[in-house]
């Protein structure tokens, strides 16, 4: 990823890297590297999943960009699904994101998610973490 970040920066493109893995000794040469597992990160939630990190960035950017404060909430179904699929500990913020994400996922506004749920035979049912972990997430992960 570092060559791509360097090339982007050389082309005058600002780069923000979000991650949730333990970083190596050298961080990418991005404008910002947001990772709760960085030694200098003040977040107490070191287990936040990758999508959770991106969600928190979106929440932080909303007021800066003058967008509706509710905008990130429209994506909680994706965040909940991704948090379970990432197989991170469901504690702290991960647990909260999954709780609210599952509520939105059962009634998702996104055509692709609705199709995934319907073809899995889960349409109209309250969704639980096991539905995502055992039925939905493997269908997404099977591609790659």
C-alpha positions in Angstrom: 0.0 0.0 0.0 2.9 2.4 0.7 3.8 2.8 -3.1 0.2 3.6 -3.9 0.1 6.1 -1.0 3.4 7.7 -2.1 2.3 7.9 -5.7 -1.0 9.5 -4.7 0.7 12.1 -2.5 3.2 12.9 -5.2 0.2 13.6 -7.5 -1.1 16.0 -5.0 -3.9 13.7 -3.7 -4.6 13.8 0.1 -4.7 10.3 1.5 -6.3 9.1 4.8 -5.6 5.5 5.7 -8.0 3.7 8.1 -7.0 0.3 9.5 -7.6 -1.8 12.6 -4.6 -4.2 12.5 -1.5 -3.8 14.5 0.7 -1.4 12.5 4.2 -2.2 11.5 7.3 -0.1 12.5 6.7 2.2 9.5 3.4 3.9 8.9 2.2 4.7 5.3 3.2 8.2 4.2 -0.4 9.3 4.3 -1.8 12.7 5.5 -3.4 10.7 8.3 -3.3 7.1 9.5 -6.3 6.3 11.7 -5.9 3.0 13.6 -7.0 2.3 17.1 -4.1 -0.1 17.6 -1.4 2.6 17.0 0.7 3.1 20.1 -0.1 6.8 20.1 -3.9 6.4 19.7 -5.9 7.6 22.7 -8.9 5.4 21.9 -9.7 2.9 24.7 -11.4 0.5 22.2 -8.4 -1.2 20.5 -10.7 -3.9 19.1 -12.8 -1.7 16.8 -13.2 -3.4 13.4 -12.0 -1.8 10.2 -15.5 -0.8 9.1 -16.0 0.7 12.6 -12.9 2.8 12.1 -14.2 4.1 8.7 -17.6 4.7 10.3 -16.0 6.8 13.0 -14.2 8.8 10.4 -17.4 9.4 8.5 -19.0 10.6 11.8 -16.1 13.0 12.3 -16.3 14.4 8.7 -20.0 15.1 8.8 -19.9 18.4 10.6 -16.7 19.5 8.8 -18.5 19.0 5.5 -21.8 20.4 6.6 -23.7 17.2 6.1 -26.7 15.9 8.0 -25.6 14.4 11.3 -27.8 11.4 10.6 -26.0 10.5 7.4 -23.6 7.9 8.8 -26.6 6.2 10.5 -27.9 5.2 7.1 -25.0 2.8 6.8 -25.3 1.0 10.1 -26.6 -2.1 8.4 -23.4 -2.4 6.4 -21.3 -1.6 9.5 -23.1 -4.2 11.6 -22.7 -6.9 8.9 -19.0 -6.0 8.3 -18.3 -6.1 12.0 -19.6 -9.6 12.4 -17.9 -10.7 9.2 -14.6 -9.3 10.4 -14.8 -11.7 13.4 -13.7 -9.1 15.9 -14.6 -9.4 19.6 -18.2 -8.1 20.1 -17.3 -5.9 23.0 -17.3 -2.1 23.4 -18.2 -0.1 20.3 -18.2 -3.3 18.1 -21.1 -4.6 20.2 -23.0 -1.3 19.9 -22.5 -1.2 16.1 -23.7 -4.7 15.7 -26.8 -4.2 17.9 -28.0 -1.2 15.9 -26.7 -2.5 12.6 -28.7 -5.7 12.9 -31.9 -3.7 13.5 -31.3 -1.7 10.3 -30.1 -4.8 8.3 -33.5 -6.6 8.8 -35.1 -3.6 7.1 -32.3 -2.4 4.9 -32.9 0.4 2.5 -30.1 -0.9 0.2 -31.2 -3.1 -2.7 -28.1 -5.3 -2.6 -28.4 -6.1 1.1 -32.1 -6.8 0.7 -31.4 -9.2 -2.2 -28.7 -10.9 -0.1 -31.1 -11.4 2.8 -34.0 -12.5 0.5 -31.9 -15.1 -1.4 -30.6 -16.5 1.9 -34.2 -17.1 2.9 -34.1 -14.6 5.8 -36.5 -12.0 4.4 -39.0 -10.7 6.9 -37.3 -12.3 9.9 -35.5 -10.6 12.8 -31.8 -11.0 12.1 -29.4 -12.2 14.7 -25.6 -12.3 14.7 -25.6 -16.0 13.8 -27.6 -15.3 10.7 -24.9 -12.8 9.6 -21.9 -14.9 10.7 -23.1 -18.3 9.4 -25.3 -17.4 6.4 -24.8 -13.9 5.0 -21.1 -13.1 5.6 -19.8 -16.4 4.1 -21.7 -15.5 0.9 -19.8 -12.3 0.7 -16.5 -13.7 1.7 -16.7 -16.6 -0.7 -15.9 -14.4 -3.7 -12.4 -13.6 -2.6 
